[in-house]
Amino acid sequence: MKEVSEYTKNKYNIITLHLKNIIASHKDFEELLLFISLLDSQHIPRNLLDASKNSITVNSFLYFLKKYSLITSEASVVSCSIATFSIHRSTQEIILTHFISTLDLKRKNELLTSISHTLTNHMTSLTDEEDLVAIKALLRHCETFLDHRTLFSAKIRSSIEGKLGAMYYSLRYYSKGQHILEKSFLELEKNPIENHRQIIDVLAYLTTIYMELGNHEDAQNIIEKRIVPYKAYFSEVHPHMARALTYLGDVSTILGNYEKAKTLLEQSLDLYQKHFPTQYFWLARTSASLGNTYVALGKYEKAQNLLEKALLIHKTHTLKNRLDVAWISTFLANVYKKLGNYDKAKKLLEEAIVVAKQYLSDNHIDIGWITVFLGNVYRELGQLEKAQNLLEQTLIVHRETCGEENVRTASVFIALGSVYKDLGQYEKAKIFLNKGLFIYEKEFGETHIEPARILRELGQIYSLEGHLESAETLLNKVLKIFQKNHHPELYVSLEILAELFLKKSTQAMQEENPQLSLNLKKKAVDDLTQALKTVETYFPKESPHRERIETKLKKAQ
């Protein structure tokens, strides 16, 4: 025991002597030493120190650590792009003990405040850029930093916790993220005037987690009742409010309030373009959200223009292989699908999955989200078995991750139901479509265009089964919903109704009722003519929809 005690004492004396020599070498080394003593001792990211001081200072600092054998290893363990170094745990403990015992309280507080600001700024930068590799490398160090709770004020702790919650969200650890963000908010809210910016950031990420978990009403309540009121604390235009408007627009889109979403996102984009044009991530993010809302409103050319610009911003100003490239590519592919450019949509979606799989596991729910779009495109291309296999696999992931009655799971039900319809498996198709319809009507209401799309598929099935009267009743109901919303997908319902009237016309001729047959044929021609006008209004001249409907119209006439 005496030998062990002597060894420990000698080690402490040797290390503290080294520390004094290092600190005497440069004015910034004291802060850097204290910084690394508060982190996890293993695989400390070099870029975290670069965020604190310039690279020349950091190079010199690491040189002295090696010189005095305080670093046990230096490697790139998380990624070849992230250099890390490690310290023996007992050495790190000695460093922290030395600082706590020798620094005066005032000096210690100044250094701790500076270090905490460096850490929160670095965490913000990584989450804004969604650099998932770097976030994973930093996560454990942030948790260790917070373990030293007694050294920091409640404000510093809650601020770091808020950033940590955002990092959990970026990695899709929703439960952990939600827990720590709610904890951070409760602490920050004790002083709303001083902490209003941090509060908005925390609530924005908390809102997004609620959205991802399907708690859309909770998300909307957070923004409208908590975030928006904080606008009073801003004396001038601030990016936090632009960000809040983007989140509120996203929630409104998910809830199906497309006009409201459009207004909010246009306001946010205008703020970014006029006042924060170099905030490229949020400029692209808001452009993509608005583009996706334009898709829902049927403004496809506007959507395509915005989404292509957003994709260009990411590829020009931010990391090329990042998740947001995959998301924007998926939204853009959906535009191409709506325009009938299925091959282009397929190529973009397959590329999006490749990008997303660089960051997420193959069975991740967000990969499944892209897969639903790809399955729908395969179906449009007539690759029904491929679509079926893809969608059945992603349904397993959705059920395990989101549950049976989630909107995201419902989207798979609907896609699969449509594939089964095209395969002629009508009973199976109706089961899946009705499951999706129940969830969508509960989420959006019975007169919204989202459930109307499902009713349109069901109407087609009734027509294919020969239940023409039931099909006509259902399709007319769908037609009225799209007419009321002035939505370009009106042409789809008109096209299907025209096919139905042609069937009924043939049936009437077989029943030797030529006048009825003629009247029904005239109805079909009228519907196809109206469908063609709709396509000419909303789609480009070279649209395949236009060519297809013109062919049907000539044949019907």
Secondary structure, DSSP 8 states (H G I E B T S, - for coil): -HHHHHHHHHHHHHHHHHHHHHHHH-TTHHHHHHHHHTS-SSSEEHHHHHHHS-HHHHHHHHHHHHHTT-EEEEEEEEETTEEEEEE-HHHHHHHHHHHHHHS-HHHHHHHHHHHHHHHHHHHHHHHHHT-HHHHHHHHHHHHHHHH-GGGS-HHHHHHHHHHHHHHHHHTT-HHHHHHHHHHHHHHHTTSHHHHHHHHHHHHHHHHHHHHHTT-HHHHHHHIIIIIGGGGGG-SS--HHHHHHHHHHHHHHHHTT-HHHHHHHHHHHHHHHHHH-TT-HHHHHHHHHHHHHHHHHTT-HHHHHHHHHHHHHHHHHHS-SSSHHHHHHHHHHHHHHHHTT-HHHHHHHHHHHHHHHTTTS-TT-HHHHHHHHHHHHHHHHTT-HHHHHHHHHHHHHHHHHHH-TT-HHHHHHHHHHHHHHHHTT-HHHHHHHHHHHHHHHHHHH-TTSHHHHHHHHHHHHHHHHHT-HHHHHHHHHHHHHHHHHTT-TTHHHHHHHHHHHHHHHHHHHHHTT-HHHHHHHHHHHHHHHHHHHHHHHHHS-TT-HHHHHHHHHHHHH-
